[in-house]
């Protein structure tokens, strides 16, 4: 599954176009490297999302192409959340 689609389906980012722009702007890392929106994810990959106020690192657990909103959080496991304000 493409990175931008995973971010949208898992509801880590609400819209695919926003996920696409974030990846193009180097706000998304996969396994520690900047990733393009078209990168094909594998189960076990570590995705880091650089939000405005925090960094969120998740591990990919499932690549289901379509899932209910209530079950979307089962697609990933949150490894850590780093608050940028506290880190400064």
Secondary structure, DSSP 4 states (H G I P E B T S, - for coil): -BHHHHHHHTTSSS-HHHHHHHHHTT-EEETTEE--TTPBP-TT-EEEEE-SSEEEEEEE----SS--GGGGGGGEEEEEEEEHHHH-
